[in-house]
């Protein structure tokens, strides 16, 4: 299966080029934008996707003078927000804020738009998955969960950020690798999923490290595992153990991280996409954004152009295979989506009809 993806960042040279392009296009295309831009985030306020995209929007506004209004359209693992933006004119005034390149919309049966033909996605950061429990839980470790779940198949509940979403998929793959069955309880965001665990609504709080770490730090949640390759130590000295140490096989089945992306319709005029991309790169490399990444335990990982197109397709391929194996209701198979098996991805990419947008500075 697909190996874990390495972190990447833009070079100083590329950032300088992006800054120059942003300035030159702002002068050459002073008429755009003539009105505020709307960024539609696919999850509810307060979660990781919302926080990252709102911070990016603020930084983009600060460097360009653009007014960017952020609105949330949660539901159907991103399909509602995707359809909303797809139904708007491709003029750059309506952007899409997503996680994991919005792969769940198509794989989950919520839409037909493809990331590498209908959208131009830019990646800002990645996040790690996490499981945690309340201090009064009878389960204190990941091993305890496995033992209890094997004794009571399908009885233990875990909160997720929506049926078919990032943390649902990761939880399902972890459960499959561990040979256990869980009951998945969907919530509107990773933050809501964390609060569900905190409030005792489920046995296990699912979500991201960034949504759990503050509660782990204060002792309100006990960490069971996180999907990074090494342990994480919180500010108060508590340890969030690595899943790789307890269940190595999961690393072979799914890239363990969620990604945060800004999307624009691919049929938008190139000049406008170039301006948005340049503003995005500058914002994602700003000190404010990087500091927010560190504070919330995100990993800064900027990616644009062909690399982002490839990664989007790669992650969708893995999810299609995972959903088919795990029998996720309503999911489409890789063959239905025209995707290869994950092990054949490198031979398949680039697919027939793919055209790289000739605007990314090299």
C-alpha angles and dihedrals in degrees: 000000000000113000121232111280120244121236116256135189136186119261122243088248093055092047090051090051091050090052092050092048091049092053095044095048092046088058096041094045101036090148091068123105097026093165139021120299120229120218111198112204115204096216135055123275118279101033128110096267092049094047095049095046094045091051091049091049091052092050093046090052092048094055099040106029090235119145109231118186115200119210130174125228105175124182145090093034091292099320094114094054091043094053091046093055093041089057092054123085114274093241101116095254094108118050130181124233110203147163124228092007089294089280094152095065093068099029091047093052095251098118147354103229115119122219096225098045106029102031140042107213128193120196123217106171149343133232135206126234122239142190122201141163138206117267090248092055116120087225114077102166142030088254089057090054092051092050094048093045092051090050092048109028114205094001103100112084128216127187119232136184093252136319109294093009130131098274092041091056094045091048091049093049092048090050092048092050091048092048095240138122122227135182111240118214114195125219132179096256144359089261092055089048090054092049090050089059092044091052094048095247091130136024094238129032108222125192139084133325088245090058094048107034097082090053092045090050092054094042096248092118131033113219117232101177144333126204098239121112093242138035119276121220116205125218091264091051099257118145125232102199122226118247088214090068093052103033110020093171092070091068089064094055109048139009097252098217135085118220132215118222145177115217133197128181109269092223091060112118110278093235091059094045089051091054092048092047093049092049090047094052092049092048094047090052095047120117090237092056094043091050090051089051091055095044093052096040094248121142117235108230115158117194132167140158123022092348091059092044090052095047092049091054092043094054092046090053092053092048093049090054093044095048092049092050092045093044095233106191114254095006121141122232124241091251091052089053095045092245129140128233109277092249089058096047097104091055092047098048124122094038124213111283096022114141122185112222107247096223108083113107113238 
